[in-house]
Amino acid sequence: MKTSLMESDNREAAVSQPLVYVVVITYNGKRFLEKCFSTLLKTDYDNLRIVLVDNESSDGSGAFVKQHFAAVDLLRLDSTAGFAGATYAGIRYATERTAEYICFFNDDTGIIDPRWLSAAIGYCQKQPTIGVVGFEEIPDESTAVIPESIDIEDTHVVVGFGL
């Protein structure tokens, strides 16, 4: 099944936006965080909170985010929990704050289309049996073109950089 969501569909979905938390996991990923958060903060979705789960980095990742991205919450773990443990900490953090949806991104991910979240949440709201939504990876962003519409397809494989 393939669905194309146009701008008007995105506006409809934004009428009653559920609270969404984007959880970014890092371990010594400071070199990636400028691009990650500068693009995430351009997301066209009003009811969005972003949290960095800092998995006991020693490169100043947490301090960098606090200094340059005040809108991003920081959850610094006292010990390295690994990716799974950091993910669980992010889930707990978001659900304690009544998130209806939680997105996970690797720290080296950048967003090209600011409509990504509105399209995904709008589709999930119309299809409540969906458990996971993934996003297309574009390895060379210099060749990326923002499409007129966002296509959503059913699949059995989801790439893990953004869920």
C-alpha positions in Angstrom: 0.0 0.0 0.0 1.3 3.4 -0.9 -0.2 6.7 0.3 0.7 10.2 -0.7 0.1 12.9 1.8 -0.2 16.4 0.5 0.1 19.7 2.4 -3.6 19.9 3.2 -3.5 16.4 4.8 -0.7 17.7 7.0 -2.7 20.7 8.1 -5.6 18.4 9.0 -3.4 16.3 11.1 -2.0 19.3 12.9 -5.5 20.4 14.3 -5.2 18.1 17.3 -1.5 17.2 17.5 -0.5 14.5 20.0 2.5 15.1 22.1 5.6 13.6 20.5 9.0 13.1 22.0 12.1 12.7 19.8 14.8 10.8 21.7 18.3 11.1 20.4 20.8 8.7 21.9 24.5 9.7 21.9 27.8 8.3 23.2 30.7 10.7 22.5 28.8 12.0 19.4 29.3 15.7 19.9 30.7 16.0 16.4 27.2 15.1 15.0 24.9 17.1 17.3 25.0 20.4 15.5 23.6 19.0 12.3 21.2 16.6 14.2 19.5 19.3 16.4 19.7 22.2 13.9 17.7 20.1 11.5 15.3 18.5 14.1 14.4 21.9 15.4 13.1 22.9 12.0 10.5 20.1 12.2 7.1 21.5 11.2 5.1 20.1 14.2 4.0 22.2 17.2 3.6 19.6 19.9 7.2 18.3 19.8 9.8 17.9 22.5 13.3 16.7 21.9 15.6 15.0 24.4 19.2 14.0 24.2 20.0 10.9 26.2 23.7 11.2 26.8 25.1 7.8 27.5 27.9 9.0 29.8 29.9 10.8 27.0 33.3 12.1 27.8 33.5 14.5 24.8 31.3 17.3 26.2 28.1 16.3 24.2 25.8 17.3 27.0 27.4 20.6 27.7 27.4 21.4 24.0 23.7 20.8 23.7 22.9 22.8 26.8 24.9 25.7 25.4 23.7 25.7 21.8 20.3 24.1 21.9 18.3 25.3 24.9 15.1 23.9 23.5 16.5 20.3 23.8 16.1 18.5 27.1 19.2 16.7 28.4 19.1 13.4 30.2 22.6 12.5 31.2 23.1 8.9 32.4 25.4 8.3 35.3 26.9 5.2 33.8 27.1 3.8 30.3 23.8 1.9 29.7 24.5 0.8 26.2 22.2 1.6 23.3 19.3 -0.5 24.7 19.6 0.9 28.2 19.8 4.5 26.9 16.7 3.8 24.7 14.8 2.5 27.7 15.8 5.6 29.7 14.4 7.8 26.8 11.2 5.8 26.7 10.8 6.2 30.5 11.5 9.9 30.3 9.0 10.5 27.5 6.2 8.4 28.9 6.6 10.1 32.3 5.8 13.3 30.4 2.8 11.8 28.8 4.2 11.4 25.3 1.7 9.8 22.9 4.4 9.0 20.4 8.1 8.5 20.7 10.6 8.8 17.9 14.2 7.6 18.1 17.1 8.9 16.1 20.8 8.2 15.9 22.9 11.2 16.8 24.3 11.3 13.3 20.9 11.8 11.6 19.9 15.0 9.9 16.3 15.7 8.7 15.8 17.0 5.2 12.0 17.5 5.0 10.5 19.4 7.9 7.1 17.7 7.2 8.4 14.3 8.2 6.7 14.2 11.6 3.4 15.7 10.6 3.1 13.1 7.8 4.1 10.2 10.1 1.8 11.1 13.0 -1.1 11.9 10.6 -0.8 8.5 9.1 -0.5 6.8 12.4 -3.6 8.6 13.6 -5.6 7.3 10.6 -4.1 3.8 11.0 -4.1 3.0 14.7 -2.8 -0.6 14.2 0.6 0.7 13.1 3.3 0.0 15.6 6.5 1.4 14.0 7.2 4.0 11.3 10.6 4.2 9.7 12.0 6.8 7.3 14.0 6.7 4.1 17.7 7.2 4.4 19.3 9.4 1.9 23.1 8.9 2.2 24.1 11.9 0.1 21.9 14.8 1.3 23.4 17.1 -1.4 21.3 15.2 -4.0 18.1 15.3 -1.8 15.1 17.2 -3.2 12.1 17.9 -0.9 9.2 16.3 -2.7 5.8 17.9 -3.3 4.2 15.1 -1.3 5.3 12.5 1.2 4.8 8.9 0.2 4.1 6.3 2.9 4.4 2.6 2.1 3.8 -0.6 4.0 7.0 -2.6 4.5 8.3 -5.5 6.5 11.8 -4.0 7.0 12.4 -0.7 8.9 15.9 1.0 8.9 16.9 1.7 12.5 18.5 5.2 12.3 15.0 6.8 12.8 11.9 5.1 14.1 
